[in-house]
Amino acid sequence: MLVQNQIEARISENLDVEHMSLENESHMHNVPAGSESHFKLVLVSDVFEGKRLVQRHQLVYGILQDEMTKIHALAMHLYSLKEWRERNAFAPLSPKCHGGE
C-alpha cells in the first residue's frame, strides 16, 4: 500500500473528519522520482476545537506514529470547522523548496 493511502486510511479510522486533503509534494524536493517523502495535510475536524496548535499536531502525530517513520516531512494545516469556514476553505500554499523542481 502506498504511504499516502496509509496516511489517509489511518486518519479516517481515527478522526471524524469534515475535510481532508493530502498532497504528495515530494516532486517539489530533491528526491528520486516517485518518492513519497514530503506531504501536505489539510484536516478539518471539530476535534480540533479549543485545542492549541501544538495539541493538534500531537494528536495527528500520535495517529500517524508508524507512518512518520517512512516519510521525511509532513506539513500540517489543522482547523476546526469554524476556523475552516472563516478561512473560506483555504489553506496556505507550500513554499518552493531549494533544490526541488
C-alpha positions, 0 to 999 in steps of 0.5 A: 500500500502506498504511504499516502493511502496509509496516511489517509486510511489511518486518519479516517479510522481515527478522526471524524473528519469534515475535510481532508486533503493530502498532497504528495509534494515530494516532486517539489524536493530533491528526491528520486522520482516517485518518492513519497517523502514530503506531504501536505495535510489539510484536516478539518475536524471539530476535534480540533476545537479549543485545542492549541496548535501544538495539541493538534499536531500531537494528536495527528502525530500520535495517529500517524506514529508508524507512518512518520517513520517512512516519510521525511516531512509532513506539513500540517494545516489543522482547523476546526470547522469554524476556523475552516469556514472563516478561512473560506476553505483555504489553506496556505500554499507550500513554499518552493523548496531549494533544490526541488523542481 
